[in-house]
Amino acid sequence: MSNNASCGGIFVSGTEEAYGTYVANIISYWRSTGLNIDLVAPMHEPDNSFGACTQEGMQVSATQRADVINGVFAALEKQGLSTTVGIVADEAATVSLAASELLAGFPAIAHHIYDFPSDNEYTSTAAAWWVRPLAQDAATRKDSTPQHQEKLLGK
């Protein structure tokens, strides 16, 4: 992170591999203690830097997120975890941000609904996401385990 603190900074481009190794090491440690981690979200609400430091987090621009995910995936792969730990992204804070980021190329998305959309708005947005050829996405995703792909495909 740009400020070497747990909040208030931005993700520094070029550190994806190191960050991925950091995340994979944490997962490896906890799995070695018997805690079965099978999904990881490498960023939380990345639209916000949490500058007030009321919680930890860093801003990760939409253009950086795929590189962060690829860095985490590569580190999981090096540690033999890529077939058992899936990656969830991108943790946008609002439905509108999540929708725009999904259209930017994310095959699956996790998000918050701090914009409190109406049922109709949320349903129509969610329907647009799931109308995409999910089976094709799941079959080609680098950030999903085979087990997670089966869940996505309803198997």
C-alpha positions in Angstrom: 0.0 0.0 0.0 1.2 3.5 -0.8 1.4 4.7 2.8 2.6 1.5 4.5 -0.4 1.6 6.8 -3.5 -0.7 7.0 -5.7 2.1 5.8 -5.8 5.4 3.9 -3.6 4.3 1.0 -3.8 3.0 -2.6 -2.6 -0.2 -4.1 0.8 0.4 -5.8 1.0 -1.0 -9.3 3.8 -3.4 -9.8 3.4 -5.1 -6.4 0.8 -7.6 -7.5 3.2 -10.6 -7.2 4.4 -9.6 -3.7 0.8 -9.0 -2.6 -0.3 -12.3 -4.1 2.4 -14.1 -2.2 1.4 -12.3 1.0 -2.2 -13.5 0.6 -1.2 -17.0 -0.3 1.2 -17.3 2.7 -1.7 -16.3 5.0 -4.0 -18.9 3.5 -1.3 -21.5 3.7 -0.6 -20.8 7.3 -4.3 -21.0 8.3 -4.9 -24.1 6.3 -1.9 -25.7 8.0 -3.7 -25.2 11.3 -6.8 -27.0 10.0 -8.9 -24.0 9.0 -10.2 -24.8 5.6 -10.2 -21.6 3.5 -11.7 -22.2 0.1 -12.4 -18.7 -1.1 -10.5 -15.4 -0.7 -11.4 -11.8 -1.5 -8.1 -10.1 -2.0 -9.6 -6.6 -1.7 -12.4 -5.2 0.3 -14.4 -2.2 -1.0 -11.6 -1.2 -3.3 -13.3 2.0 -4.3 -12.5 3.5 -0.9 -9.1 4.1 0.6 -10.6 4.3 4.1 -8.7 7.6 4.7 -10.4 8.2 8.0 -8.9 4.8 9.1 -12.2 3.6 10.7 -11.4 0.2 9.1 -8.5 -1.3 7.2 -8.4 -1.2 3.4 -6.8 0.3 0.4 -8.1 1.8 -2.8 -7.5 -0.4 -5.8 -8.6 1.2 -9.1 -10.8 -0.8 -11.5 -7.9 -1.0 -13.9 -5.6 -2.6 -11.3 -8.0 -5.3 -10.0 -7.4 -7.9 -12.7 -3.7 -7.6 -12.1 -4.2 -8.0 -8.4 -6.4 -11.1 -9.0 -3.8 -12.6 -11.4 -1.1 -11.9 -8.8 -3.0 -13.7 -6.1 -3.9 -16.6 -8.5 -0.2 -17.0 -9.5 0.9 -17.2 -5.9 -1.9 -19.7 -5.0 -0.8 -21.8 -8.0 2.9 -21.7 -6.8 1.8 -22.9 -3.4 -0.4 -25.7 -4.8 -3.6 -24.0 -3.7 -5.1 -22.8 -7.0 -7.3 -25.8 -7.3 -8.7 -25.6 -3.8 -8.9 -21.8 -3.1 -11.1 -19.7 -5.4 -10.9 -15.9 -5.7 -13.9 -13.7 -5.2 -13.9 -10.1 -6.6 -14.4 -7.3 -6.7 -16.2 -6.1 -3.6 -17.5 -2.8 -5.0 -19.4 -0.6 -2.5 -22.5 0.0 -4.7 -24.5 -1.8 -7.3 -23.8 0.9 -9.9 -20.0 0.5 -9.4 -20.2 -3.2 -9.4 -22.2 -3.1 -12.7 -19.7 -0.8 -14.4 -16.8 -2.9 -13.2 -18.4 -6.2 -14.3 -18.8 -4.8 -17.8 -15.1 -3.9 -17.7 -14.3 -7.6 -17.7 -14.8 -9.3 -14.4 -16.3 -12.7 -14.9 -17.8 -12.9 -11.4 -18.4 -10.2 -8.8 -19.1 -9.7 -5.1 -20.4 -6.3 -4.0 -22.1 -4.4 -1.3 -25.4 -2.5 -1.6 -24.6 0.7 0.3 -26.5 2.6 -2.4 -29.7 0.8 -1.1 -31.1 0.0 -4.6 -34.8 -0.6 -4.9 -35.8 -4.3 -5.5 -36.5 -3.5 -9.1 -33.1 -1.8 -9.7 -31.2 -4.6 -8.0 -33.2 -7.4 -9.7 -32.7 -5.8 -13.2 -28.9 -5.2 -12.5 -28.5 -8.8 -11.2 -30.4 -10.2 -14.1 -28.1 -8.4 -16.5 -25.1 -9.9 -14.8 -26.5 -13.4 -15.0 -27.6 -13.1 -18.6 -24.0 -13.2 -19.5 -22.8 -16.6 -20.8 -21.8 -17.7 -17.3 -21.0 -21.2 -18.4 -18.4 -19.9 -20.8 -17.0 -17.6 -18.1 -16.8 -20.4 -15.5 -15.1 -22.7 -18.0 -12.3 -20.2 -18.7 -11.8 -18.3 -15.4 -8.3 -18.3 -14.0 -9.7 -17.2 -10.6 -12.1 -20.1 -9.9 -11.6 -23.6 -8.6 -13.3 -26.5 -10.5 -15.5 -26.9 -7.5 -16.5 -23.2 -7.6 -17.1 -23.5 -11.3 -19.5 -26.3 -10.7 -21.4 -24.2 -8.1 -21.6 -21.3 -10.7 -22.9 -23.7 -13.3 -25.5 -25.2 -10.9 -24.0 -28.7 -11.0 
